[in-house]
Each structure stands twice: as structure tokens, then as C-alpha cells.
Amino acid sequence: MTFLRTIGNGDAPPVITGRKVYLRAPRFGDFDEWARLRAESREFLQPWEPIWPTDDLTRPAFRRRIRRYMEERRTEQSFAFFLYRQSDDVLLGGLTLSNIRRGVAQTCTLGYWMGRPYAGQGNMSAGVRAVVPFVFDVLRLRRIEAACLPGNDSSIHLLERVGFIREGLARQYLCIDGRWQDHLLYAFLKGDRLG
């Protein structure tokens, strides 16, 4: 894994490379490719995500999203990435490090989504493996947390394959697909071994 850039003033977002993939911050010019992939993957993603706003796939909503990403990156509250295939620069999905806490916690929350055509091919596993050193070496955090629905076998297998350890069940943890649902909690700590 190589960091082509590191965090600084918010204008130079990190680009992270991994095995066959790379992650970079979303840009305004990504709208068409992002909207197309999200639209064609909507039914595939819907059971695992919060309800989409009615204007979610519009250009104005995307601009608001990018501005929010930029502000959250500038204040180091969150880092959003799009996941691309190295061989042809195709957008595969997205990954976010959010809820960054410093002080006694030193942790962040990992979330991700994968476009339907690219699911089950190991791309997100490669993306998660690539972002782990960024969390520990660049952000200097000690813990990455993740949560998934108990029925999301793909996400469970991904997290466990990468080396996340299941820590328990949180009741009504997140509102997914319009309902407050229980989630399995996972964590990866600094010093844990990548799977």
C-alpha cells in the first residue's frame, strides 16, 4: 500500500493504493459515473443502507455531498473515498471513515458500499486492507469499528476475512432501509494482523 499524498490542508486529499484498486476522495466531476453506478445498483444496495433522499441522484445533491465531504475532511471528522480498479480507473464503490474521535477513544467507523456489477470479486476487501494503514499511520488512530446487519453474509465474510473481530450485537443500532435494526459490531485494532 502506498500513500501518494497525505492529509494536510484539506485541498490535497489522500490517494491510497492497494492490490488492484485505489481509493481517492470524490470530486465534483465524478457525478455521472457515480450516479450511473448507484442507480443501477439501487435494488442491490437498498437493504443495507439508510433510505435515500428523493433527490439523491441529482447533480445538486451530489454537489452538497462533495462539499460536506470536503468540510469533514478539512476538520478531520470523516474521510470519504471512492474505490477504483487500477487497470481501467472504473468506479467500483465507496468507503468512508467517519465518526473520528480523538483523545481517549482514538477510533473511527468504517462504512462501505459496492456497485452491484463489482460485488463478490474481492475489490472491497482490497480497499479495506488498503485503508487500514492510513487509519493507523496517517490518522494515528488505534481502532477501526464497523457494523453490519446479522443477515449481511457478504459483509460479515469481508470483515472477518480482512481480520476484524466480532465484538457483539448492538440492538437497534442504525436505521437501515427505514427501520431501526440490530447490528453485529466488529473492530480492528492497531497491531492486529490483516487477513
C-alpha positions in Angstrom: 0.0 0.0 0.0 1.3 3.4 -0.9 0.1 6.8 0.1 0.5 9.0 -2.9 -0.5 12.1 -0.9 -1.2 12.6 2.8 -3.6 14.7 4.6 -2.8 18.3 5.0 -4.9 21.4 4.5 -8.0 19.6 3.1 -7.1 20.6 -0.5 -4.8 17.6 -1.1 -6.9 14.6 -0.2 -5.1 11.3 0.1 -4.9 8.8 -2.7 -4.3 5.3 -1.4 -3.3 2.3 -3.5 -4.0 -1.3 -2.7 -3.9 -4.6 -4.5 -5.6 -4.0 -7.9 -7.6 -1.0 -6.5 -7.0 2.6 -5.4 -9.0 5.0 -3.2 -9.3 8.7 -3.7 -11.6 11.5 -2.5 -14.7 12.1 -4.5 -14.7 15.1 -6.8 -17.5 17.2 -8.4 -16.6 15.7 -11.8 -17.4 12.2 -10.6 -21.1 12.8 -10.7 -22.1 11.0 -13.9 -20.2 7.8 -13.2 -21.3 7.8 -9.5 -25.0 8.4 -10.3 -25.0 5.7 -13.0 -23.4 3.1 -10.7 -25.7 4.0 -7.8 -28.8 3.9 -10.0 -28.0 0.5 -11.5 -27.2 -0.8 -8.0 -30.1 0.7 -6.2 -32.1 -2.5 -5.5 -28.9 -4.3 -4.6 -27.9 -1.6 -2.1 -31.3 -0.7 -0.6 -31.5 -3.5 2.0 -28.1 -2.4 3.5 -28.3 1.4 3.5 -30.4 4.2 5.0 -33.3 5.4 2.9 -32.0 7.5 0.0 -33.3 11.1 -0.2 -35.7 11.7 -3.1 -33.1 13.9 -4.9 -30.1 11.7 -4.0 -29.0 11.0 -7.6 -29.3 14.6 -8.8 -26.4 16.9 -9.5 -27.3 19.5 -6.8 -27.5 16.7 -4.2 -24.1 15.4 -5.3 -22.5 18.9 -5.1 -23.8 19.2 -1.5 -22.4 15.7 -0.7 -19.0 16.7 -2.1 -19.0 20.0 -0.1 -19.8 18.1 3.0 -17.1 15.5 2.3 -14.6 18.4 1.8 -15.6 20.1 5.1 -15.5 16.9 7.1 -12.1 16.0 5.6 -10.8 19.5 6.4 -11.9 19.2 10.1 -10.8 15.5 10.2 -14.3 14.3 11.2 -14.6 12.0 8.3 -12.7 10.8 5.1 -14.8 9.7 2.1 -13.2 7.7 -0.7 -14.3 6.3 -4.0 -12.9 2.9 -4.8 -11.5 2.4 -8.3 -10.0 -0.5 -10.2 -6.4 0.2 -11.1 -6.4 -1.4 -14.5 -9.0 0.9 -16.1 -10.0 3.6 -13.5 -13.6 2.2 -13.2 -15.5 3.3 -10.2 -16.4 0.2 -8.1 -17.9 1.6 -4.9 -17.2 3.8 -1.9 -15.6 3.7 1.5 -16.0 6.2 4.4 -14.1 6.6 7.7 -16.5 8.6 9.8 -17.2 9.4 13.5 -13.5 10.1 14.0 -12.8 10.5 17.7 -9.6 11.5 19.3 -8.4 11.6 22.9 -9.2 8.6 25.0 -11.1 6.9 22.2 -8.9 7.3 19.1 -11.3 5.5 16.8 -13.3 5.8 13.6 -16.2 4.0 12.0 -15.7 2.2 8.7 -18.6 2.1 6.2 -18.6 1.0 2.5 -20.8 0.2 -0.5 -20.1 -1.7 -3.7 -21.7 -1.4 -7.0 -23.7 -4.5 -8.0 -21.6 -5.4 -11.1 -18.4 -5.5 -9.0 -19.6 -7.3 -5.8 -18.1 -10.6 -4.8 -14.9 -10.0 -6.7 -12.6 -9.1 -3.7 -12.5 -5.4 -4.6 -13.8 -4.1 -1.4 -11.7 -6.4 0.7 -8.7 -4.9 -1.1 -10.0 -1.4 -0.5 -10.5 -2.1 3.2 -7.0 -3.7 3.5 -5.5 -0.6 1.8 -7.2 1.9 4.1 -6.2 0.2 7.4 -2.6 1.6 7.3 -3.9 5.0 6.5 -6.1 4.9 9.7 -3.2 3.8 11.9 -0.1 5.5 10.3 -1.6 8.8 8.9 -4.6 9.5 11.1 -2.8 7.9 14.0 -5.9 6.2 15.4 -5.9 3.0 17.4 -9.2 1.3 16.5 -11.5 0.9 13.4 -15.1 0.0 14.1 -17.6 -1.5 11.7 -21.2 -2.7 12.0 -23.3 -4.9 9.7 -26.7 -6.4 9.7 -26.7 -10.0 11.0 -28.1 -11.2 7.7 -25.5 -9.5 5.5 -23.3 -12.5 4.9 -21.1 -10.8 2.3 -20.2 -8.0 4.7 -19.6 -10.4 7.6 -17.3 -12.5 5.4 -15.4 -9.4 4.2 -14.8 -8.1 7.7 -13.7 -11.4 9.1 -11.5 -12.2 6.0 -9.7 -8.8 6.5 -9.1 -9.5 10.2 -11.9 -7.7 12.0 -13.0 -9.3 15.2 -16.7 -9.6 16.1 -17.4 -7.9 19.5 -21.1 -8.3 20.0 -24.6 -7.3 19.0 -25.9 -3.7 19.3 -29.7 -3.6 19.4 -31.4 -1.1 17.1 -28.0 0.3 16.2 -28.7 2.0 12.9 -31.8 3.0 10.8 -31.3 0.9 7.7 -33.9 0.6 4.9 -36.3 2.7 7.0 -36.1 0.5 10.2 -34.0 0.6 13.3 -32.1 -2.7 13.1 -29.7 -4.7 15.3 -26.1 -4.8 14.0 -23.1 -7.0 14.6 -20.2 -4.9 15.9 -16.7 -5.5 14.6 -13.3 -3.9 15.4 -9.8 -3.9 14.0 -7.1 -2.6 16.4 -3.7 -1.2 15.7 -1.4 -4.2 15.9 -4.0 -6.7 14.7 -2.9 -8.8 11.7 -4.5 -8.1 8.3 -6.1 -11.3 6.9 
